[in-house]
Each structure stands twice: as C-alpha cells, then as structure tokens.
Amino acid sequence: MEVKSETCYPPLDGIGEDCKTLRLISPAYAGREGELTAVLQYVYQSVVFGEMGNKAASGLLLGIAVSEMHHLEILGTVIAKLGAPPIFTACPPYPVGYYSASCVNFTRNPRQMVCADICAEENAICGYERMLCAIKNPPVAAVIARILEDEKLHLKEFNRLLSDL
C-alpha cells in the first residue's frame, strides 16, 4: 500500500532540457537527504520493525517507502527530460559523487528510527519548498509541488507513529 495524497501526479509532458532546473532538483533525487535515501532507510526500518513484531509500523514504513520509490522514479524521469542521465549522484550529468548507503540511518531503536524519519521528512519539505521558490519551469514546479503533498502526509504519519510508540 502506497502512502500518498489523493491528488494525481501531473504529466511530465513539456519538460525539455534545462540545466538550471536540473541543478535545483538533482539533490532531491540521489543527494544525501534525497528520495533514494528515504527509500533505503524506510525499507530497512520496515524490516527491523517487522522483526520486532510491530507489523503496523512495518507496513506503514513499507507503504511510505513505495511512495518515495515513486518519487525517485518521477524525479529520474524529469532529470532525463532535463538533459542528464538519471545516475545516482547529487550532481548529474557529472558521474562523480555517486550515492552511498552511508547516508542511511541504521539505528535499531524504534523511537530513534521514527525521530530520524520525522527529521528527514521535515528536511525534505523544506528542500522542496525552497526548490519551488527557485524553479522557473512550470511543469517541473507542478511535479515538485505534488511530491511535496506526499512528504507532508508522510510527516503526519510519522508523527502519529511516534505518538503510538
């Protein structure tokens, strides 16, 4: 089950090469605090919570991870349309500074895991809001605004989960 807003994602039509927008959105793709980190961290935590017997938390984390995976796919497609290969680096099109799983928080304490997730979602929200202020490309701005809706929902779910622990 994907944890996402009810609003449809905007079409990716009309997005063409644009180096400035590419530089603005790339960190959200595979940067230290980007979507790739969220996917890996939430899948890891889903397994940990599952092994602890907390199936509800495990399922929620997996659902949020699936949503983040969808964001990763969307941003990769946008990056390709903007003119760079969607390689896992915070600075495409340059094949340097490849993504490292060292960005993932591997704590096993339930409260610390969820607190790290809340912090990650708050950072994502701030990052996407900053992007929206700087992006001059309307189709890309619409995509970022829609992803931002999901991130706000994820933050709400993590705050609820923390209060349930």
Secondary structure, DSSP 8 states (H G I E B T S, - for coil): -----SS-----TT----HHHHHHHHHHHHSTTSHHHHHHHHHHHHHHHHHTT-HHHHHHHHHHHHHHHHHHHHHHHHHHHHTS---SBSSTTS--SB--GGGS-----HHHHHHHHHHHHHHHHHHHHHHHHH---HHHHHHHHHHHHHHHHHHHHHHHHHHH-
